[in-house]
């Protein structure tokens, strides 16, 4: 079954003129895992709920499997949703929870039993089938919620921050399970999260949302290495990319009086983005001077936070290196990210890598 | 944790004695003969006539028509209590469901109108209600006894508050699972409301059971007598030199106490179970 999902020019307007989602267009291929990521209030959940049919679509069109679903009830859209708080029916056993949606569709009893058994086996819920949700741990409840989605064999899975209520360790293992399950079933999935790490690890493609608008769509690495705007740059990746005010002077990107790289741009202010791991220490006299502010020890590496002429900059260094109060740091020219100082959009013309002017 | 000491028990024992003694006195006194009670007053010791007194109040035909027995009155009271409790729960649950889950105009205004009637005691609308029932020729029927009092602001209010506390995701999950409004109500909300229903059942059963003024107005035929009226009518018999049948009145009062006690005991267990196994 082809289960493409297409969202075209969809907007959500609330009474009072608040635009929660504006003009989002997205095409999701069959079996693709798409993660909608953004800070709270960016409209990602609203978008997901519009796909689910829990919110009205103010403008635009949503089609699932080639069928426009704007006017259909959630039950008729051939989707299954996993909620943040699981939303299991507390008075029903695990088995009944999973079977409820099928029962309402008047599926024959033995087929329901077969599907539930299959899902339970897949999710290792066999021993818990006759328990009530309250007798289960958070991770198990989340698995039941997924089982309820799986038994439906829908065209698309919708996940609304399903891991937010779990502790950090469980979140990592459940993340893996969700990914494996989705790949195994080959079901199209739309997943909402505010956690950029979750987004990076799960997604085939990421959709970064900000203020109801799509900032960037791309594979995790694409978004990481070529953020389309300062918003994406600061949102994706930990530690966040350092963004500094710099300027172009005579074809050179200048920061703190140092030329960092050649660039084919007219003179003027730009925003310079630097990833912590792209920076390295250079000999005194070269590079820009970094006034060390504080250090985060992560074990495998240490993050040194400092100031360059009053602007915050973070650099990742191997542990065990002696740290002077002032560091001299540099980066390869092709590792610089340049953004428009006003709009925050990325300059598509890359810094010229052939300059070789290492800082 | 606080350790219970002797003094704590003493207070509890005193409190229990304070509440239980009158009931005990009523029961003990009911086992004496009327003449005995008239001479010696109330008694804490059992007398020797218990069985015959209770047998008499349950089976003796009394009243002007000689039709109504204690058992009949017990049945009438039970019908009234159960009818009230069940009817009020059904009606107020449906009203609260409409108020909470359906978006219609003036829902809040309607809710407050219902809620305001909480302030009005039954007695305020007793005459208009009587008029309506009289016009519908429902006087002297169980329908007339029960139906006019079914609308319950208290019940509607409690169920509304409870439904509001049910997470929205449950409704959304049910919608995705293909449950329509009726399915959601029956499959999800009703089972979740079990403890609430038990609480309301206790309150409303006792309320219906204890009705005195309303049945007296709505029914004139003795076959609709409730226990409350029976007790009253026994004590009214001051014919000539006859002593009122105190023992029978006490026996009826004790009998009248049993069903509400049973209801409270049964449902309280469910109620507490629901509270401790809280799941939401």
Interface residues (C-beta under 8 A of the other chain):
Chain A: X52 X53 X54 X73 X74 X75 X79 X80 X81 X83 X84 X85 X87 X88 X89 X90 X91 X100 X101 X104 X105 X132 X133 X134 X148
Chain B: X167 X169 X170 X172 X173 X174 X175 X176 X177 X178 X179 X183 X187 X188 X191 X192 X194 X277 X279 X280
